[in-house]
């Protein structure tokens, strides 16, 4: 059962919901504190009781956007699922939510992406958290004997690259038909079955020089 909100929390949520509505109406133009205050029928100084500046308001807006996704990641990491299933659920659950948000209102979705680009440091903190959770899952997999001969650092880059259509929200329109839950399952199985020390052996180690087409 959700904890009841205090008056302070309820008002802060109202301000964030109002900022969301303004963005939905106007696109990727970050609303000013004055505009949000006017839309809520309060003074600008009253808004500062909840958010000391505009950057703090955006940070709270970003936290609101990522909250459900972070809870999903945390729940998957703490579950008793085997690492292969954990990695699948880690991407699948968030992908379903992102896809639904995009389909509900594409204009608002990409307005949020544009605002995220303006506040990259804030967004990157959540990207780093996702990498931390994924590294935890990969550590479990390695401990269970998966990915022999490989390290967590050696796995992170190829996995993020191969699964980008399922985690990078900006790629959703491009892979709208091919990025499916079924294909994600295939990709995860391919990663676990194929990413081993032998399968990723460097060309020179295998005795085959790398040649570039002219």
N, C-alpha and C positions, 0 to 999 in steps of 0.2 A: 504494500500500500504506500503510495507516494506521501512524503512528508508535507503537511500543509504549509503554504507559503506565508511568510510574514508580510506585513503591509509594505515594508521596504522592498522585499523580493518581488511582490506583486507589481509595485510601481516600476521597478527596474525592468521587469518583463514587459510591461505596457510600453515603455519607452523603446525597447528593442523591437517589439512587434510593430510599433508605429514607424520606426526606421525601415523595417522590412516593407511595409505597405508603400512608403514613399519611393523606395527603390523599385518596387513592382510597377509603380505608376510612371516613373521617370526614367528608368534604365540605370546604367552604371554611373550615376552621379551621386556621390556620397552626400546625403542630406546634412545640412548644418545643424548645430545644436539648437539654434533659434527656430528653425523650421520644425524640428521634432517637438520642441517645447510648445510652439503655437498649435501644432496638430493635436497635442495632448491637453491643451487648455491650461498650461502652467507657465510660469516664468522661466527664463533661461537660467537664472540663479538657482531655481529649484532643481533643475536637471543636474546641476553640478553637485548636488547633495548625493546623487547616485553614481555619477561618472565625473571625475574631476576634470576631464578634458575630452576632446573628440576622439583622440587615439584610444583612450580607455574605453570609450563607448564602442569603438570598432572591435577592440579586443574581446569585449563581452559578446558582441555580435558574432564574431568568429567562433567563440567558445560555444555559443548557442547552435551554430551550424554543425560543428564537429562533435557535439556532445553525444548524440546517439551513435555515431560511428566509433567514437572512443570506447563507449560502453560495450559495443559489440566486440571490438578487438580484445578488451580486457577479459570479457567473459569467455572468449574462445581460448585465450592463452591459459586461463585458469581452469579450463575444463579437463576432463580425463580422456579426451579423444586422442587417438594415436597421431603422431606428427603429420602424417600425410593428410589425414582428414582435417586436422587443425589448420594446415596451410590452405586447404580448399575453403573451409568455412571462413577463414580470415579474409579472403578476397571475396567470396561469394556473397556473404551477408552485406558487406558494405556496397558491393556492386549493385545489388538489388535496390538498395536505398537510393544510391546516386542516380540510377537509371529511372526510378520512379519520380524523383525530384525533377529530373530533366524533362520527362514526359509530361509532368503536371504543368510546368510553365517554363519552356525553353528560354524565353527572354529573361526572366528573373534569374534562372540558373546561370546564364552566361554573364549577366550583370554582376552576380556574386563573384564569378571567376575574374572579371575585370577589376573589381574592387580588391580581390585577393592579390592581384598583380601589383596594385598600388601599395599594399601592405605586406610585402613578401616576407619580411622577417617574422611577422605574426603567423602567417600560414606555414612557414617552414618549421616552426616549432612543433606543429601537429604532424608534419611529414616526418620529422625526426623521431617523434614518438611512435609512429607507425613502423619505422625502420627498427626501432628498439624492440617492439613486440615481435616483428617478424624474425629478428635475430634470435630471440628467445625460443621461438618455435624451431628454427634451424638448429640451434644448439641441442635441443631435445632429439631432433632427427639424427644428428651426428652421433649423439650418445647412444642411440638405439642401433647404430651400425649403418645408417643411411649415408649416402654421399662419401664413400670411402676415399681417403686421400685428399679431401677438400676441406677448406676452412670456411667459417662463417663469412668473412670478408670476401672470399673467393666466390661465394654463392650469391651474395646480395645483389651484385651488379647484374649478372645474367638473369636472375629471377625477376628483378624489377623491370629489366628490358623486355623480357618475353611476356610478362603479364601486364605491361603498361595499358593495353586496351581495357583491362578490368579494374584499374585503379586510378588512372589519370582521367578526371572528369572531362577534360577538354577533348579527349579522343572519342567520347561517346557517340557523337554524330557520325564520325568517320567509320566507326566499326559497329554501327547500329544493328546491322543484320548478322554479322559474323561473331561479335562478342556476345556469346550466350552462355548460360549456366552449363549447358552440356559441353560446349567447347572449353570452358574453364576446367571442367573435370578432366577432359582429355589432356589439356596442357599441364595440369598438376601431375597427372600420372606419367606423362612424358618426362617431366622434370625429374621425378623420383626414379624412374626407370633408366633414364639416360644420362643424368649428370653424375658421373663417377670419374675417378682419376684417369681411367683408360679412355673414356668417351670424350673427354675434353683435352686429350693429349695434344701438345703443341706440334705443328707440322714438322719442325726441325728435329723434335724428339722422336718422331716416328720415321725419320729418315727421308721425308718428302719436303724438298725446299718449296717455299711459298712463292708463287709466280703471279705477278700482276699483269692483267691484260693491258696491252699498249693502246 
